[in-house]
């Protein structure tokens, strides 16, 4: 009688380890920046120690005055000396002090709760990963009173390096709609104690938001249409026109900034904040179970065994820009009988009827392949047959917990095209608020989507104003 093979232990990704097991590790050390309570901006680090002596830590940038958990990061299973290097580097810039876990816990939760009450969601990686480094927020954790807001408890938005002028305008617009004039304050272009000593140079560009804020809707609409006349022959699919601007050309750059400010104001006038907020909140909850990582490349290709993708494979696949070379590499490495190759073939087809038939056949063979699903949804958008519910995370990615940047961008572009085709300004505004600046810094493809999003936001607004 043959012995049954023992099942191999499942190797968890760092993200899933933090989600499922981090709370079982003992707290090693916690730190916060000196003066966090006066600044209202806390850089919290919580570290736990593995039985092998290595350290996993999560860091949280907590804006206690307004935005809550603005940023977060995590490092998994590092040698203690690497954690010390991180700590020492941070201490040089911030003046770290070691603190009890209870204080770190209360700071993070206070910022999270305060921001949530005024309509701001925490960083997506907090919801999906780094919140699980914290102990459960139960009565066993002593409650510490953490002051939030300004000295009177009123929200105070202080623009930092994570918020460009467009994002700052959106935040102020959101505060205005949710709280009303006089119930919040803001400071634009302020410094940030978490900058390095060699932080970015100050932006001397003029901000035109205040110049137009006192105008009527009709006045701003007329100015916007005049400034965007260069888009007269462009449809929403020609969004790249809206993003073309030369920063060396002073007049052109000023025009672009004026268009950007007017776009923010007009979207504020034309969209229902509660509807926008509802969509952003819904997407935030949906996204909690997903991590955007190149480690999901095997799933994107359609490999049955993800372990077939080595670190060497990932290094090549994520760095090679030549599409033909990528295809050749994938073909030589895993063969052509992959859902991904059917997806590439479908993308090359021009005949709509032939494309539909090819998609239908491919989905019969690979019903769960995300990129094939998105091709089907793109056809439905063109035929005006797609329902908004068909663009949810689950409808595209099912039970997966990891998706590649390419899949994420393809899905977001699909959503954007849907909202553009239906002239759904609230949907486009929600996409603008939902995007994660950190993600776009980490992945070039995501950065390209952000450019398309901002450009199409302008193009669709122009078409909407001309049609109404």
N, C-alpha and C positions, 0 to 999 in steps of 0.2 A: 504494500500500500504506500503510495507516494505521500510524502509529507506536504502539507499545505504550506505554500510560501507565505511568510509573514508579509503583510502589506508594508511597503516602504513608507517611512514617516514623511508626512507632507511638509515640504519646505515652504514656509510662508514668506511672502514678499515683505519688505520692511513696513509697507503701509498696513498690510493685514496683520502683521505681528503687533504693531502699535494698537490697532483697533481691538484685537482679540486678547492680547496677553500683557500689554504694557503695565496694566494696573496690578499685575501679580508681582512685578519687580519692586524691590524696596526703593524708596526715595533716597537718592544719593546726595544731591545738593540743589539748592534753589538760590537764584540771584535776582535782584532788581536794581535798576539804576538809582544812584543816589539823587535825591531831590525829585523823585517821581511824583510825590504828592503835591508839590508846589507847581511843577510843570504841567501836571495833568496828562502826562504822556509816559507810559511805563514800558520798559523793555524787560519782560519777565522770562527767565529761563528755568525750566524744571528738568532735572536729570535723574535717571534711574539707573541702577547698576545690575548687570547680568551676573550670573554665577561664575562666568569666565573672567570677571573683573572688568569687562568692557562696559561702555556707557552708551545709553541712548538718551538723547535729550530733545526737547521741543522748546522753541522760543516764540514769544508772542509780543507783538507791538500793539499796545493797548492805548487807544485814545479815550481817556476818561471824560473828556469834555464834550465829545460828540459822536465820533464814528465807531467807537468800540474797537473790535479786534481788526485792525487795518491790515496786518500782515502776520504771517507765521511761517516757521520752517522747522524741519526736523532732521536729525542725523541719527543713524541707526548703528548700534553695535561697534562703536569706535573704541580704540585703545584709550586708556585714561589720559595719556600724554596729549593725544589729539584734542580731547575735550579741554584740557588745560590750555592748549594753544588758542582755542576758540575763546575761552574765558578771558585769557590775558589780553588778547587783541581787543575784545569788547570793553574790557576794563580801562584800556588806554583811552578810548574815546568817550566812555560813558560814566566812569567812576562807579563800577558795580559794587554792591554790598550784598553779602550773603544774608538770606532771610529764611524764616521758618516757612514750611510748606503752606501752612494755613493762610499766611499773608499773600503768597503768590496765588493761591487758589481764589481768594476773595477778590484780588485785583482783577483777574481775568474774568470772573463771573460778573463782577460789578460793571465792568465795561461792556460786556456782552449784553447784559440785561438793560442797561441804560440806553445803549444804541438801538436795541430792539424796540424799546418803547417809543422811539421817535422815528422808526422806519428804516433803520440801517441793519443789513445782514452782516454777520462776520465773514471774514475771508473764507473762501470755499474750502481751503485745505484744513481750516479749523473744524468746519462741520464734518468733513469726511475723514479726517485723520487725527489732528493734534489734540482735539478735545478729549480723546481717549487716553492721553497721557495724564490727564487730571483724574483725581479720585471722583467718584460719583458725588454730586452735590447734595449730600444728605445732612441730617441733623448731627451726624458725628463730626462734621467740620464746623468748628466754632465760627460764628458770624462776626465779621469785623466790619465796622462802618467805613466804607470807602467813599470819599467825596467825589461826586461826578458833576459835570457841567461847570459853569463859572462859579464865582464866589457866592452867587445867589441861586445856584442850581440850574441856571438857564443854559441850554445848549450853546456852545461856542465852537464854531468850526474854524480851525486854524489850518490854512493851506500848507501842506508840506510837499516834499519831493515826490511822493507817490500820487499826488493829484495835480495833473496839468491844468491849464486854464479851462479847458472844456469840461473836465471832470469837476473842477471847483464850481463852475457855473451850474452844473447839473445838481450838485449837492445843495447849493444855496436855493435853487429852484424847488428842490424837494422839501427843504426846511420851510420855505415860504408857504407851500401848498399844505403841508401837514400841520404847521404850528401857527402860521399867520404872522404878519408884520409886527415887530416889537417883541416877539416871544423867543427870539434867538439872536445871536450876534455872529459875526464872522470877521476873520482877519485874512487878507489875501497876501500872497507873496512873502509870508513869514518864514523865518528860519526854522530848522528842526534840530533838536538836540541829538538826533540819531544820525545826522550827517557825519561823514568823515571830516577831518580837519581840512581836507582838500575838496570840499563839496562842490556841486555844480556852480558855475558862474550865475550871477543874478540875471534874471530875464528882464531886459529893459524894454521889451515890446509893450506897446500901448494896449491896454485892456479896454475894449469898446463896449463891454457889457453894460456898464453904468451909463454910458452915453445914450444907449437906446432904451434903457429900462423905463424911462419916464414917458416914452411914446405910447400912443394907442396901438392896438393890434393892427388897424388898417394902415397906419403910417409905417410900421415896421414891415408889413407885408409888401407894401409898395417899394420900399427901399431894397428889400431882399430881392424882389423880382427884377429890379433894375440892375443890381449888382451881379445877378446870375444870368443875365441875358446870353452869356456865352454858352449856356446849356440849352439854347432854344431847340436845337435839332437832336438833343440827346434824350434817350429814354432811361428808365431806372436801371436797365442793364448796362448803360454806358457810364457807370459810376466813376470810372477812373478819371473822367474829365474833371469832376468836382475836386479831386484830390491833387490835381497838377498845380503846383505853385512853386515859384522860385524865390527862396528866401533872400537871394542876393538882389533881386529886383524889389526895391523898397515899395513901389506903388502896388505891385502885384501882391506882395506879402501883406500889405495893409488891407487890401481888398479881401484877401482870404480871411484875415482875422475878423474883419467886419461881418463877413458872411457867417463865420463860425458863431459870433456873438448873437447875431439875428436868428440863426437857426435854433440856438438854445432857447431864446425868448419865445419864438413862435411855437416850438414844440410844447413849451410850457403852457401857452394859451390854448393850443388845439387838442391837447390830450388830457384825459381824466387821470389825475394823479393816483386815485384809488385803484383804477384798472391797471395802470403801469406797475404800481406797488404790488398788486396782487400777482401779476405775472412774474415779477422778479422774485417774490417770496416763494411762489410755487416752483419755479425753476431751481431756486436755491435748495429747497427740500429734495427735489428730484435728484439733484447732482451730488447729494451727500454720499451716496453709495458708489460713486465713480471716482477713479483716479486717472488723470491724464498723464500717460507715461509711454515712452518708446518701448518699454518692456512688453507692451501688448502687441508688438509687431507680428508675432506669430498668429494671433487671433485675427488680425487684419488680413493677413495673407490667406487665412483659412486652413492653416496646418492643424491636423488632428492632435499632434503632440507638440505643445509649445516649447518643450525642452529641446527641440531640434534647433532652436535659434540660440546660438552661442553669443557671448559678449563680443567676439570678433565680428560675427554677423551684424550685430546691432551697431557696432562702431562704423562699419562700412555703409550699412543701409541708411543711417542717419546723417552721414557726412557727404555722401555722393550726390551731386546735384544733377548729373547727366541722366535723364530718364532712360535712354537706351542702355546705358551701362548698368543701371539698376535692374532693368528687366532681364538683361543677360545674366547678371549675377544670381538673381532669384531663380531663373530657369535652370542654370547649371547646378545650383545648390539643392533645389527641391523639385525640379521638373515643372512642366507647364500645366499639369492637371490640378490647378488650384483655382478657387473661386476668384482670387485676385486677378488672374489673367482674363477671366471672363468679364470682369469689371472693366479692365483696360480695353478690351475689344469693344465692349458696349460704348465706352466713351468715345471711341474713334468713329462710330457710325453717325451718318448724317440723315439717313432716311428715317423719319419718325415711326412709320409703321414697322419697318424692319427692326428698329431699336426696341419698340414695345414687345415684339415677339421674342426677341433675344433676351430681354429682361425677364419675361414670363418664364421662359425655359430655364434660365439660370436660377431663378428663385425656386423652381420646382426641385432642382437638385440641391440648392444651398439656401434653404428658406430663412436661415438665421444670419446670413452674411450682411453686415451693416452697410457696406458701401453699395451692394446690390439693392438693398432696400431703399437707400437714398436716391439711387438712379430711378427707381420706380416712382418715388415721391416727386422727383423733379418733373417727370412726365405728367403726373397728376396736377402739378402746379401750372404747367403750361396749358393743360386742358381745363383748368379751373375746377377740378374735381377733388382737390385735397381738403380734408377737414383739419382744423387747427390741432385737434387732439392727436392727429397722426404724426406730429412732430415732437412728441414727448421723448424723453430719454429712453424710457422702457420700450416704446414702439420701435425704436431704431436698434438699441443695444441689448434689449432683453435682460437676461440675468447676469450679464457680464459686469465685472467690477472695475476693469481697467480698459481704457480706450487710448488709441494713439492720438498724437496731435493732429495728424492728417484726418483721421475720422472725426475728431472734434470740430475741426475747421469745416469739413464737408457738411457736417450736420448743421452748424451755425449758418453757413452760406445758404443751405436749403431753407432754414427758417427766415433768413433775410429776404430771399427771393419770394417766399410766400407772402410776407408782410408787404413787400414792395408791390407785388402783383395785385393785392387787395387794397392798396393804399391805407394800410393799417398803421397809422402813425404811432399809436400807443405801443404796438408790437415792436416797431423799430426803436422807439425810445426805451422800451424795456430791455432790448438787446444791448443798447448803449450803456445802460446802467448795470447790466448783468456781467459785462465783460470784466475779466480779471487782468489788471495791468501787469502783475507779476508773471502770469502765464505768457503774455505776449513778449515779455523780455526774455523768457526762457526758450521759447520756440519761435523760429523765424516764420513758420507757416501761420501761427496764430497772430503774429505781428502784421502779416500781410492782410489777414482778415480784418483787423482793426482799421486799416487804411480803407479797405473796401466799405466797411460799415459806415465810417464817418462820411465817405464820399456819397454813398447811396442815400444816407440820411438827408443830405442836401438836395440831391436830385429828386427824390420822391416828394420832398416838401414842395419843391418848385412845381412839380406836376399837380400836386394836390391843390395848391393855390390857384393854378391856372384853370383847373377843372371845376372849382367851386365859385 
